[in-house]
């Protein structure tokens, strides 16, 4: 799997987007418009905090994640987003 860096920026009044200096001029980039509504959602923030607390508890208990394929991980993420298979 490729490791692709991601950056978050805001469109300026002159319609430009600032990127880090290490991104070369002429590089191909993707732009995705993020809904501010989703970004500031209290439900989304609470869900994130719960997930982080669960991860921290698992680490404290010495949990070792089983080896799974990228395909299986993607499948589990999709199921979790739909609220299936707790």
C-alpha positions as CSV (number, residue, x, y, z in Angstrom):
1,X,0.0,0.0,0.0
2,X,1.3,3.5,-0.9
3,X,1.7,6.1,1.8
4,X,0.2,9.3,0.5
5,X,0.6,12.5,2.5
6,X,-2.5,14.6,3.2
7,X,-2.7,18.3,4.0
8,X,-5.6,20.4,5.0
9,X,-5.8,24.0,3.7
10,X,-8.3,26.7,3.2
11,X,-9.1,28.4,-0.2
12,X,-7.9,32.0,0.0
13,X,-9.9,35.0,-1.3
14,X,-7.8,34.9,-4.5
15,X,-8.9,31.2,-5.0
16,X,-5.4,29.8,-4.2
17,X,-4.6,27.1,-1.7
18,X,-1.4,27.2,0.4
19,X,0.7,24.0,0.5
20,X,3.9,23.2,2.3
21,X,7.1,24.3,0.5
22,X,8.2,20.7,-0.1
23,X,5.3,20.2,-2.6
24,X,7.0,21.0,-5.9
25,X,5.5,23.4,-8.5
26,X,3.8,21.4,-11.1
27,X,3.0,18.5,-8.7
28,X,-0.4,16.8,-9.3
29,X,-2.6,17.3,-6.2
30,X,-6.2,16.3,-5.4
31,X,-8.6,18.8,-3.8
32,X,-11.6,17.6,-1.8
33,X,-14.2,20.1,-0.4
34,X,-14.9,19.3,3.2
35,X,-18.2,20.2,4.7
36,X,-17.8,22.4,7.7
37,X,-21.0,20.9,9.0
38,X,-19.4,17.4,9.2
39,X,-16.1,18.8,10.6
40,X,-17.8,20.5,13.5
41,X,-20.5,17.8,14.2
42,X,-20.8,17.1,17.9
43,X,-21.8,13.5,17.1
44,X,-18.7,13.0,15.0
45,X,-16.5,14.5,17.6
46,X,-18.0,12.3,20.3
47,X,-17.6,9.2,18.2
48,X,-14.0,10.1,17.5
49,X,-13.4,10.6,21.3
50,X,-15.0,7.2,22.1
51,X,-12.8,5.5,19.5
52,X,-9.7,7.1,20.8
53,X,-10.6,6.1,24.4
54,X,-11.2,2.5,23.3
55,X,-7.8,2.4,21.5
56,X,-6.0,3.8,24.5
57,X,-7.7,1.3,26.8
58,X,-6.6,-1.6,24.4
59,X,-3.0,-0.3,24.4
60,X,-3.0,-0.1,28.2
61,X,-4.2,-3.7,28.4
62,X,-1.4,-4.8,26.1
63,X,-3.7,-5.7,23.1
64,X,-2.0,-7.0,20.1
65,X,-3.9,-6.6,16.8
66,X,-4.2,-9.7,14.7
67,X,-2.6,-9.7,11.3
68,X,-5.2,-9.0,8.6
69,X,-5.1,-8.1,5.0
70,X,-5.8,-4.5,3.7
71,X,-9.0,-5.9,2.1
72,X,-10.2,-7.4,5.4
73,X,-9.4,-4.1,7.2
74,X,-11.3,-2.1,4.5
75,X,-14.3,-4.5,5.0
76,X,-14.3,-4.1,8.7
77,X,-14.1,-0.3,8.5
78,X,-17.1,-0.3,6.1
79,X,-19.1,-2.5,8.4
80,X,-18.2,-0.3,11.4
81,X,-19.4,2.8,9.6
82,X,-22.7,1.1,8.9
83,X,-22.9,0.0,12.5
84,X,-22.8,-3.7,11.7
85,X,-21.1,-6.5,13.6
86,X,-20.0,-5.1,16.9
